[in-house]
Amino acid sequence: METVRKRIIFSGRVQGVGFRWKCSVLADSLRLTGTVRNLYDGRVEAELQGDEGAIYELISRMKQQRFIDITDCDIKNIPLKDERGFTIIE
């Protein structure tokens, strides 16, 4: 199992619907580290680190959430960071 880190920009109805909290809960359950934060333009940015399959599982589960409507995910590989958990950035 190789560890990767990805920056994902989620577009759609992703603010004001519990997106960051649900992302944090799923990241913890999938043993992913990283951060999630709202962007000023209405999108949400997540940096997820861990097993690549678990990252795509999180994206899949987020797309199934009630009230959340993801219309696009821009995914880029980024360098790994030394971190221990998952943080919601206010």
C-alpha positions in Angstrom: 0.0 0.0 0.0 1.6 3.2 -1.2 0.9 6.5 0.5 -0.1 9.4 -1.8 -1.3 12.9 -1.3 -3.9 14.6 -3.4 -5.4 18.1 -3.6 -9.0 18.0 -4.6 -11.1 21.0 -5.4 -14.8 20.2 -5.1 -17.4 22.3 -7.0 -21.2 22.4 -6.7 -23.4 22.7 -3.7 -20.5 22.0 -1.2 -20.7 24.9 1.3 -23.4 25.2 4.0 -24.3 21.5 3.8 -22.0 19.9 6.3 -19.4 19.0 3.7 -16.2 19.7 5.8 -17.6 17.8 8.8 -18.6 14.8 6.8 -15.3 14.8 4.9 -13.5 14.8 8.3 -15.6 11.9 9.6 -15.0 9.9 6.5 -11.3 10.7 6.4 -10.9 9.4 10.0 -12.8 6.2 9.2 -10.7 5.6 6.1 -7.4 6.4 8.0 -6.6 9.4 5.8 -4.8 12.5 7.0 -5.0 16.0 5.7 -7.1 19.1 5.7 -10.4 20.5 4.3 -11.4 24.1 4.0 -14.0 26.4 2.2 -12.7 28.6 -0.6 -14.0 32.1 -1.1 -15.5 31.3 -4.5 -17.9 28.7 -3.0 -15.8 25.6 -3.7 -14.1 23.3 -1.1 -10.4 22.3 -1.1 -9.3 19.1 0.5 -5.8 17.7 0.8 -6.0 14.0 1.5 -3.1 11.7 2.3 -3.1 7.9 2.6 -3.9 4.9 0.4 -5.0 6.0 -3.0 -8.0 3.6 -3.0 -9.2 5.1 0.3 -9.0 8.6 -1.2 -11.2 7.6 -4.1 -13.6 5.8 -1.7 -13.9 9.1 0.3 -14.8 11.0 -3.0 -17.3 8.3 -3.9 -19.0 8.5 -0.5 -19.1 12.3 -0.5 -20.9 12.2 -3.8 -23.6 10.0 -2.2 -24.3 12.4 0.8 -27.6 14.0 1.2 -27.7 17.8 0.6 -24.2 17.7 -1.0 -24.2 18.0 -4.8 -20.7 17.7 -6.3 -20.6 18.7 -9.9 -16.8 18.6 -10.4 -13.6 17.3 -8.7 -10.3 18.7 -9.8 -7.7 16.2 -8.5 -3.9 16.8 -8.4 -1.0 14.9 -6.9 1.0 16.9 -4.4 4.0 16.2 -2.2 3.5 14.1 1.0 3.5 15.9 4.4 4.4 14.7 7.8 1.1 14.8 9.7 -0.9 12.7 12.2 -4.5 13.5 11.6 -7.2 15.3 9.7 -8.1 19.0 10.3 -11.0 21.2 9.3 -9.5 24.7 8.5 -11.9 27.4 9.5 
